[in-house]
């Protein structure tokens, strides 16, 4: 994909203007924050554009040298090398110019729910949660559980966690969907392979500015917590159920002893779900196009299978199979799948632009 020279000049000039504004010392407050954000977003594009411009100029210069008998051999050799490298630089620039999802740099709310398969599904949900914990550690992110509903046999019927760090949503957004496991359960004496599933949802974490919630739109019920949880359970009215009346969204939180803490965590989850709903509605007109892309975010879509007998993991969206089950679950090889999904998404979006 060849970017017109005029577009390269526009990028270079815009970046130079931003640099000058940042260096002027005249920006303050919100103006400075916005300029800093624009600068950070444009910098990789400007660098890629500068590299393409320099390579194109060099091609022109070497082409002129072809008419010089003494320089011709050297010019031909360098020209061949440049003409091989230029398309890759052009592609890197085109990828840098692709529209960014403004949520990519946000923290994320991770929700994992055991699906079909009973205790085995809950154990698998626990495996997935530990995989994301380890992947987060690999990336220098912080994981903080928000709520959990443990299964008697181990694992989780449901777990929600907040993950903070650099570019969390950009990498984890590919994980939304149905994850399927095929293995012989520990409890199965006959050694038959069972198939069970867990659903993963990854929501970008909004700020209070993104989602403003009117107190009049909330119905808040306080009641006694039930289930496992220690001495305080059933002795204090600390569990909180918040219903957002306009949308019908319901969030229940009962992990903490404090009603105040449960309410704060429930509001955090509600805000993330409302933000995702707003994003889906805003992208409504693009829904058909997004479906064709990798990772449409459809939570009912079966996206990946973890096959223990064969030690393999298959991502069905891109037909990628890795015989590295242990490494994927340890978080060390999950990045390979994430990178492949990112590359496929970029390729499809580039093709859509060219088309």
N, C-alpha and C positions, 0 to 999 in steps of 0.2 A: 504494500500500500504506500504510494508515494504522496507525501505531504507537499502541497505547493510552496514555493519559496516565499511567497507573500505571507503565508500562514506562519512560517518560521520567523519572519521578521516581526510579525505581530507579537508572537510569544516572547521573543528576545526583548523587544521594546517594553512590553508590559512588565517583564521581570526587572528590567533596569529601572523603570519608574517606581516599582515597589521597593527596590533596594534603596533608591534615593530617599523615598519617604521614610523608610525605617531608620535611615542614617541621619535624617534631619533633626531628630530629637523633638519634633513638634507634635508628635502623636501622643495622646494620653487616653487612659481608660479604655472604653469600648472600641474607640477608633484604633488604638494600638493592638488590642486583642484581635480585631478583625484583620488588620493588616498582617499581623504575625501568622494568622491561620492561612490567609491567602498566599503569603510568601512560602510557607512550608508546603502547601499544596502545589504551587507552581514550580518550585525549585527543581524537582526531578524531571519535570517536563522541559524546563529551560535548559537543563544540562544535556538532555537527550537531543533537543533541537540544535544546540550549539555544536554537538558532535556531528550530527547529520550535515549541518551547514559547512563545517570544516572539511568533512570528507568530500562533499560535492565540489567545493572550491579546489580541493587537491586534484580531483578527477579532471576538472577543467584545465588546471595548470599542466598536468601530465599529458593530457590530450594534445595541448599545444606543442609540447616537447617532442611529440612523435615525428614532427617534420624536421627535427634536427638529427642528422645521421649519427652524430657522436653520442647523443643522449637517448636515441630511440630504444636501444636494448634495455637500458635501465628503466626508462619510462614504461615500456611494455610490461616489464616484470612487476613494477609497483602498481601499475594500473590493474593488472589481473588480480592482484591481492586485494586492492581497494574495492573493485567491483564485486568481489566475493563477500567482503565484509559489509558493504553499504546496505544491502537488503535487510540484513539482520539489525543494523542500527535504525533503519527506517521502521522496521517492525517494533523495535523497542520503544521508539517514539510514539508510534500509533497506540501501543498498549498504555503508555504513560498518559496519553490524551483521552483515553476512554473515560466516560462519565463515572465519577466515584459515588459510591453509596455513602452519604454523609454519616451513616451509623457505623461504618467500618471501624473507626477508631474508638468506639465506645466500649465500656465494660458490658458484660452480658449476664442475663439471668438464665441459668441452666435448669431445665425441668426434665426429670427422668421418671417415667411411670412404667411399672411392670404391666405387661399385656397378657396375652394368652399364654398359659403354661403354668399357672399356680406358683408353687414355691420355687420351681426352677426359673420362672420368669423373674421373680424377685431377686434370686441369687444373681442372675444375669444383669439386672438393673444395678446391683452393687458392683459387679465387674466393670460395667460401663462408667459408673461414677469414679471408681478408682483409676480407670484409664484416663479420664479427663483431668483428675487431680494430678496425675503424673505428667500428662502433656502440659498442663499449666505450669508445673515446676520446671519443665524443660524450657519454657518460654519466659520464665521469670514472673509469672502472674500469681495473684493471690486468690485462693478459693475460700469462701466463707459460707458454710451451710446456713440457709434461711429457715427451712423446715424439713423434717423427715418423718416418714412413717415406716418404721422397721418391720420386717417380716419375722414371724416366730422362728422360721427355719434359717434365718440369716438374710442378708441383702435388704432391699427396700421395696415396699409396695409403691412408694413415691418419695422422691427427694428433690428439693429445690435448693440451688446454691447461687451465690453471687460471685462472678469472676471478674477481677479488676486487673488492669495492666495495659500495655501498649498493643493496640490492634487486636483486641480479644474477639470482637464480633466478626471482623474480617476473616478470621480463621475458623471460628467455631460455627458460623452460620451454615456451613455445609453439613452439619451434623443433625439438623432437624429432619425427622422422619422416623420410620419404623426400622429398628435394628433387630435382626433375627439370629438366633443361635441354634446350632445343631450339635448336640453332644449327649453322652450317656450320663444321666444324673447320678450323683453320689449315692442316692437312695435306691437306685434301680439295680436289683440283684441280677436280673436277666440280661443286663448289658445291652438293652435296646436304645437306639439313638432317639432322643426326643427333640422336637422343634418347639421353641418358645420365642417370645418376642418382648421387646420393650420399646416404648415410644420416647423419643428425645425431642424437646423443643428448646431452641435457643433464641432468646429475645434480647434485642439491644436495650441497654439500660438508659432510660430517659432522665432528664433533669426536671426539676419542678417547673422550669420555664416551658419545657416541651409539652408537659401535660399538667394543666391546671384543673384540679378537681374541686368542684363546688360541694361544700359540706351538706347542702340541702339535697344533693343527688345521692347521698349515702344512707343506707339503712344498716345500722350497726347493732348486732346482737352479742351479748356477753353471756357465756354459760360455763359450766364446769367441764374441764378437760376430761377426756376418757382415754382408756388404753394405757399402754406402757408409758412410764414417765417418772416413776419415783413416788416418794411419799406425798408430794403436794397434790397429786392427781385426785380429783373428786373431793378435794377439801376447800378449794377456792374457786371463785368465778373468774378465771383468768383467760379462758379460751375466747377468741374473737372471730365472729363471722361478719364480713363486710359485703354488702350487696350494692353494686353500682346500678341504681334504678334505671337510668337512660339506656344502658346496654344489657342489663341483666347479668353482668359478670359477677361471680361470687368467689370470694377468697376466704379460706378458713385457716386460722393460725392458732396453734395451741401448744407449741413446743416450750415456750418460756413460762416461768412461774409468774412473771409480771404481765398484767393485762396491758400496761403501757407499751412494753416491748413487743408483745404479740400484735398490738394494733399497728405499731410502727412498721413491723415486718410485713404485715398484711397489706398495708398501704404501698410498700415498696413493690410487692408482687403485683398489686392491682395497677399501679402506675405503668409497670413494664407491659402488662397485658393490654392496657388501653393504648399505649404508644404503638404496639405492634398492630392493633386494630386500625389505628389512624394511618399507619404506613401502608397497610393492605388496601385501605380505601383509596388512599392517594395514588397507589400504583394500579388501581382498578383498570384504567384504560390500557395499561401495559401488561395486564395479567396474561393475555394470550401469548404475547412475545416472551414473557418470563417463563411460561410453562415449557417453551422450547429450549430454554437455557438449562444449564446444570443447576441442580439445587433449587427447585421452585419453592422450597420451604413448605410443601404440602405435607402435613404431619401424618397423613394416612398412606403416604407413598413408602413402599418398602425400598430402602436405599442400600442396605448392606447386610451381608450374611457372614457370620463367624462360624466356621466349620471346624470343630475341635478334632474329630477323627483324622481329618486330612491336614490339619494345621494351617488352614488357609483363611484368608479374609477376601471377600469379593465385594466391590462397590458396583452395584448394578447400573448406576447412572452412566458410568463411563466404561463399563466392562473391564475394570482393573482387578486383577487377582494377585495378591501377594501371599507367598507361602512363608509368612512371618507372623503367625497368629500371636505367639508369645510377645514378640517385640511391639506389635500394634497395641495389645492390651497393657503392655508396660509403658505405653506412651511414647516410646522412642521412635517407632516407625509410623505412628499416626500422621506425622508431618508429611510423609511421602504421599499419603492418600490426599491430604489437604492440598498439597502443592499441585498434584495432578488435577484435582477438581478446579482449582483456581486457574490453571493453564487452559483447561478445556473451556471454562467460562469465558476467558479472555479471547480464545480463538473463535468461539461462536459469536461473541459480540463484535469482533473485528469483521467477521464474515458478513454479519448483518449490516454493518456500516458500509462495507464495500458494495454489498448488494443493493 
